[in-house]
Amino acid sequence: MLLAAYVVYAASTLGFSWSRMAEGMGHGQAFIGRMFPPSYENSEAILRGLKESLEIAVLASFAGILIALPLGLLAARNLMPAAVSWTARAVIALARAFHPVILAIVFVKAIGFGAVAGVMALVVASIGFIGKLFAEAIEEISMKQVEAVRATGASFMNVIAFAVLPQVLPRFIGFATYQFDSNVRNSTMVGIMGAGGIGAPLFVAFQRFEYDAVCAIVLVIIGVVFACELVAGRVKKVFGA
Amino acid sequence: MSEPALRIEGLVKEYRPGVRVLDGITLDIAPRGVTAIIGASGSGKSTLIRCINRLVEPTAGAIWFDGQDVTQMRRGALRATRRRIGMVFQEYNLVERLTVMENLLSGRLGYVSAPKAWLRRFPRADIDRAFALLDEVGLADLAHQRADALSGGQRQRVGIARALMQQPRLLLADEPTSSLDPKTAVEIMDLLHQAAGHHHIPVLVNMHDVELARRFADRIIGLAGGQIMFDDPPAGLADVELKRIYGGESWLH
């Protein structure tokens, strides 16, 4: 009841009205009209941007996951002393604190325009996401299996290899493919902040009101994201995640 | 009598200060034979077994094994000692997603370096031993099954084989039959008994089932309130002693 009242209130303060909606629909129609047919005139810039975006996504996923794995392990409270897990959790929380857009802006300011800033932004985002989920996955494992392997006199690293990893591997593959997927999507976006990739030509096309070029880029992005999802799905199936 | 395989002196365990789960246990385990520890739930028998390889940290007392006091060991020495003590668990505690073979080989993890363990590079002798033990416990054709595909009895056989992979000088079994049906429980106890003889390892086993203990143990220790109430061959275990161990008598009839 209270929620419904708030929705009505919020809509009124934000200027929602039937006339505004009708007007907007008209604009939208004109906008979509100008998008078709899509223009692939500048296909060279699109391809270059696309290639850069994919490179950003792959690099960021690889580096991010590589750093997130040990960090997630250190953050797991069931395997680590409190001081260690507390520190690792603080690092992860810091990495998670900002949206990738904000991270991209920060890195562009800090190290300059270009794909390196984009990679750094998505590495940090990946560390935050994978690190947190990986730590939680480890905290949910059966400690009985760990106890049994410990009782054989196995070293810490061997306990990880035989009692911890087998229990979390499928879930971890799931996180990693999901993060790659979302890095592909985010890599198309960081270009808008000047951090490299296909976002840059998209932003330029918008500013020049070249909506047919915008459409072409948007279609390419949809195609790529879809293709990556298929690949990710296949990877998950192979690893039984 | 020859040197005992294990000597426990004045062992005390308090999970909460002042509440003694083990109240000064002193005990020698001979280098041969099956010793059964019986007692009601909460009598401390599981804690006693787990203190020996320090899955539970003792509060006070000494545990002598191979001439060293386990309770005083640092991590490295403790790991080296754990390699020589095999353990079998009530709920098997196999790594579910690994194969039977990998579970057996995990018994050698104390001897294999981390890179080799990660790459599953075990010495030929370990693999041969694993196949021989699978044969011994009657699971020769299940080597490449995943552990979570096995029945309870099969899992416990894998658990025993994993412990024997360590070539232990002492075998601990924490209620190895409590999750099994009566017939399988007898088979598992029989296997433990045979393994003890065949590999010349003393076995220390916790159990609920008094009849099973009578049938397979060479020596029975009755625990109540964290203290030893009875310690004799099974022949000496009569109703009088059972009353002292478990309390009450109506359940006996």
Chai-1 contact restraints between the chains, C-beta under 6 A:
chainA,res_idxA,chainB,res_idxB,connection_type,confidence,min_distance_angstrom,max_distance_angstrom,comment,restraint_id
A,K144,B,N93,contact,1.0,0.0,6.0,A-B,restraint_1
A,Q145,B,N93,contact,1.0,0.0,6.0,A-B,restraint_2
A,Q145,B,V95,contact,1.0,0.0,6.0,A-B,restraint_3
A,A148,B,N93,contact,1.0,0.0,6.0,A-B,restraint_4
A,V149,B,S106,contact,1.0,0.0,6.0,A-B,restraint_5
A,A151,B,N53,contact,1.0,0.0,6.0,A-B,restraint_6
A,A151,B,R82,contact,1.0,0.0,6.0,A-B,restraint_7
A,A151,B,M87,contact,1.0,0.0,6.0,A-B,restraint_8
A,T152,B,G107,contact,1.0,0.0,6.0,A-B,restraint_9
A,T152,B,L109,contact,1.0,0.0,6.0,A-B,restraint_10
A,T152,B,G110,contact,1.0,0.0,6.0,A-B,restraint_11
A,T152,B,Q166,contact,1.0,0.0,6.0,A-B,restraint_12
A,G153,B,R79,contact,1.0,0.0,6.0,A-B,restraint_13
A,G153,B,R82,contact,1.0,0.0,6.0,A-B,restraint_14
A,G153,B,R83,contact,1.0,0.0,6.0,A-B,restraint_15
A,G153,B,G110,contact,1.0,0.0,6.0,A-B,restraint_16
A,A154,B,L109,contact,1.0,0.0,6.0,A-B,restraint_17
A,A154,B,G110,contact,1.0,0.0,6.0,A-B,restraint_18
A,M157,B,A114,contact,1.0,0.0,6.0,A-B,restraint_19
A,N158,B,L109,contact,1.0,0.0,6.0,A-B,restraint_20
A,N158,B,A114,contact,1.0,0.0,6.0,A-B,restraint_21
A,N158,B,A117,contact,1.0,0.0,6.0,A-B,restraint_22
A,A161,B,A117,contact,1.0,0.0,6.0,A-B,restraint_23
A,A161,B,W118,contact,1.0,0.0,6.0,A-B,restraint_24
A,F162,B,S106,contact,1.0,0.0,6.0,A-B,restraint_25
A,A163,B,V95,contact,1.0,0.0,6.0,A-B,restraint_26
A,P166,B,V95,contact,1.0,0.0,6.0,A-B,restraint_27
A,P166,B,R97,contact,1.0,0.0,6.0,A-B,restraint_28
A,P166,B,L98,contact,1.0,0.0,6.0,A-B,restraint_29
